[in-house]
Amino acid sequence: MSYKDSDPPIAHSSKKMGKRKKIALIAHDHRKSDLIDWCEFNSGSLSKHKLYGTGTTGTMIADKVGLDVTPFNSGPLGGDLQIGAAISEHKIDMMIFFWDPLQAQPHDVDVKALLRIGVLYNIPIANNRASADFIISSDLMDEEYNRFMVDYSKRFSKDVE
């Protein structure tokens, strides 16, 4: 198969994450206590970074753990979309999102969009305690990191032609 018969290489770039990461903290109702417990256990590490959270979750973490968390709206009131927008503007480097896989959410479409944006912009995402533990304990947490970015616009222009 020749080059013309296959997809062309997708152009790429990278976005630098500083040593101080910008971390979104999100949890569905039945997972909030688990995220708060995780934040308490990791408060020393988390305090070195800039934290953001959806409304209730961010407020609970700030009140119960004492971490400084910049709040967005509650998830069902647009907080998930606000965090997604911040990811697309490179204002958030990673996301810890303890979601409830057994409970239907009234804003499931927003949750799916948020996860899609996280993958699209190639940010680390933890959806449970084990993956969050691996991320927070990584040596990369305290170093600068160049995050690979795929230029999907080339793919879209090809699909339109």
Secondary structure, 3 states (H helix, E strand, C coil): CCHHHCCCCCCEEEEEECCCCEEEEEECHHHHHHHHHHHHHCHHHHCCCEEEECHHHHHHHHHHHCCCEEECCCHHHCHHHHHHHHHHCCCCCEEEEECCCCCCCCCHHHHHHHHHHHHHCCCCEECCHHHHHHHHCCHHHHCCEEEEEECHHHHHHHHHC
